[in-house]
Amino acid sequence: MDNREAKIVVGQKIPLIVQDVAGNPVSQLQTIGIQLKVTPHLTQDKKIIMDLHPEVSDLVDAEHGAGRRHHQHERKPTRASWSTTARPR
C-alpha cells in the first residue's frame, strides 16, 4: 500500500484524429472525463500522507488552418496534498 499509486477514471474513450511523427492523420483513443491518482505514504509516526492528482479533460473546438475546425483534447491537471492520522490497531 505504501507508495503504490491508484487511479480512478470516470469518463469515456473517444477516438480523435491526431498526427503521427510523419504528419499523417491517425485515429487515437483519448480518455475524456475526470481522473484521480492517489498515492499513500506511510510515516513512522502512524500517519498517512496522501498525494492527490485530480485531472479534468474535455473536448474543445480548435482552429486547424484555413478556417477549418476540429475537436482537441484539453487537460486541466491540478495537484493537492492531504494528510491524516491512521488509527492504531
Helices and strands as residue ranges (DSSP letters): E 6-19, E 25-42, E 47-63, E 69-77, E 80-85
